[in-house]
Amino acid sequence: MYDSNQPLPHNQWSNAMKKITITLGLMLASGVAMAQNWANSPNNWNNSPNNWNNSSNNWANSPNNWANSPNNMSSTNGVFDNSGNRIGYSVQSPSGVTNIYNNNGDRIGYRP
């Protein structure tokens, strides 16, 4: 029987330290992974479609804004497919996120 007033034998101490080290290492690694993915996460407010800066209801992002219109041949923010057809437009928000919309103004993607 183990006496709690006595120190742990070496092999039990070693096993306990290994478990603690592994647990702390896994916690640290998961925290680092979450931090690296946060910038790209749609849960990040800067990337959220619910953020006014990313909404097509915001005039700066609206397809009704001449700068975003498919009818504007001078537009510099068009997004094209491999065949050269204009499929949408991109607008950079004040937070630096580039939002990509189709020609109807539906947000189809973003780049943090």
Buried (B, 14 or more C-beta within 10 A) or exposed (E): EEEEEEEEEEEEEEEEEEEEEEEEEEEEEEEEEEEEEEEEEEEBEBBBEEBEBBBBEBEBBBBEBEBBBBEBEEBEBBBEEEEEEBBBBBBBBEEEBEBBBBBEBEBEEBEE
